[in-house]
Structures are given as C-alpha cells and as structure tokens.
Amino acid sequence: MTKAKRIALTILCLIGLALSIELCVVYYNSNFLRNAAPSICVINDMFDCDSVAKTTYSQFLGVPLAIWGLILYLFVLFMTYVDKISNIKFLSFLKVFKNPTSYIFCLSLLSFCISMILGTISIFKINSICIFCFMTYFLDLIISLTAKNWGSGIFFELKNSVSDFIEAIKVKRYAFWFFLLVLLFASLLAYTSVSNVLSPQIAKRQNLLKEFGNFKNIVDGREMGPKDAELVINEYIDFNCGGCFLANLYLHRIVNEFENVKVIQHNLPLDIACNKNMQNEGHKNSCLKARYALAADRQGKYWQMSDMLFSEGPNNEKEILEEARLLDFDIKKLKEDAHSEEVEKELQASLKDSESRHLDATPTLIIGMKRYVGIESYPDFKNMIIENGGKEKKLNE
C-alpha cells in the first residue's frame, strides 16, 4: 500500500469514526432519553436525524446501524496498517491478510450498496433524511474508490478476497479461531435481536402491538364490540384529556368482559383550532390528534391510533408520526389524509353532533338516553354498565 493511499484511508476512517460516534449519540438520545434536546442535525421535518434514529430501520439484528458503522471504519483502519502490525513478532499471524486493499474495497463497496437501499427507505418510507447518515454513505464509496487497485477490475478484487479467505481457513488453527469468533459474534447478535437491549423502539413496537392485540374485540372503523350489541356506548373524547385516557382503558376492558356491549368513539377536541365553541385555547393540538385518528381510520387502524395517542401522549405532529411509524402506518398517506378536506369535514360533523347534544366536556358517555360525564373507579364504572343492561361473559368464555 502506498504512503499516499494509507494517509488518505486513515483520514477517511477518522472522519467515518467521528460521524459514527455522533450517530451513536443521536441514537442513544433519541431512543433512551425521553426528554433529550434535539440533535444538531435536526433542521426541519425533511432533514431530521432524530426521527430516523427512532425508526425500526435504524438498527439491524438488534444492533444500531451507527455501531455497525463503527465496526466498519475500525476494520478498515486496522486493514490499512495490518502489514505494519504483522511485523510485530507475536502478531506475525496477521500476515495471513495478504491483500488488505482488496478487502477494504469489497467491504466498503458492499456497505455503499446497502447504504443506497437505506437511503431509498429514508426518503420514500420514513420521509425524513439523516444528514450524517448520508455523509457516511458517500464516505463508504470514497473509501472503496481510494482502496481500489485501478489496474484491476472489481471481480479481481473480489477474487483476491475470496481466495485469501479460503487459503487462510485451510490452516487448522486459523479455521478454529475464525469459527470461534463467528460463533461468539452470532451469539451476541442473537442476544441483541431477541432482547432488543440496544433497540428499545423495537421492544416498544412489540409491546404496543401486544397490548392492543390482547383485546379480542370486533373492530369496525370507530366501533369496538359486536355489531349487533344490545348496549351501545357513545364515547366522546379529547385525546389530551386525562379522564379520557382512563375511559379508553376501561372501555377496552368492558368490551372484553361483557358479551353485549359495543363502543362507538366520537372526537370532541376541546381545542379552539377546530372547535368554534371554545372561548380559549383549551387542549392544544387535540384537533390535530383527532384528525390523525380519523386519518388512521382510512387505513383500518383507528383504534391502534386512538390507543397510541392516549398511551404515548405525543405533543405535536412530528411525535405523532414517529409513534405511527412503530405501528406500520403508511406515513405519507396518513399525513395527507390528516390534512385533507374530507377528514376536516368528518371532524366538523363530529363536533356538530356534539353541539346538537349540548356536550361541552370530556369524557362524556351516552348510554341509551342517559349521559355520564367524567370517570370513576373501574368497579363503579362496571356497575354502571351492568345497571344499563350490560351482561358479563361467563367465566369459561
């Protein structure tokens, strides 16, 4: 390896390590610190490293991509000086690496190809771009081109790498240590994949889906429970209302414990942004949350969105979209629908219905001709359902 190539690869690796360390910090702050300040690469909705870091695409096999980047650049840096390191007597076994530039070229090129796939996902699936990530993508390409032996083709470099590997594992001691390292590495990846210890957003997604999936309800749009239920509960809610959060939990449980109860959820945001009857600001962004709930209905996921809005309490549109990604929504469609004229008309129709019933507080439950405002303890809530004709399921059901 020439001196100029060694210096160039060293500089490129140091830049890559710096970017990867910063991305590790971004990943940690975004996923492990709930109230962390935005990172320096959060510019707007399009250029937002934090949003990308919170998605399931920011890790592979339970390991953050930033850590994979660290491994790559450390390996390249090691290969850049492996010929000199192998001159140390007790490290002479490293002479097995005969063509380090070929290894660097092949691995960096592979990393760049994978990066292009990630970049496409970022633009068209996540709808946000991590600037630092894209910098590493093109850095991988530059490293690959820097390492390439320009007198030979791609297949020659690949052949060098494969033939060196085959020759190395023909030596029993090298084969033993190689397969031992592979076993240890595979065990580590198995642990991170199963435990999600480094990817809390995956665990969070699984918990959300598991929590919602535990409700064996018949769901149709904004209705929950048997279609022909004798007892219908019309629930009027505001997603920023603490009592509504409890009512939501209670009614999920009620529908599971009673055989003849159906719940229909109606949006009554106490927010001046869409509710003309409000005299002050009220519950800020509750109109926005109501629009997203109605938009989610267009993807057949109204109750998933409703449950998430209550349980996670996102404060703004950006946080709503971040949480929605965990539930596998079509984010582009969700955002378009939330701001569409059709959803606005549906929300205004719900508000007009509430006004015709003279409702001005949440949560409000209408059961038959009776109206209940506020929330009590679950035993009292359950007794209220029984008094209105609710029939509990038998224990063996």
Helices and strands as residue ranges (DSSP letters): H 3-32, H 49-53, G 56-58, E 59-60, E 63-64, H 65-80, H 82-85, G 89-96, H 100-121, I 122-126, H 131-147, H 154-169, H 172-195, H 200-213, E 219-220, E 223-224, E 231-237, H 242-257, E 261-267, H 286-297, H 302-312, H 317-325, H 331-338, H 341-356, E 364-367, E 370-373, H 378-387
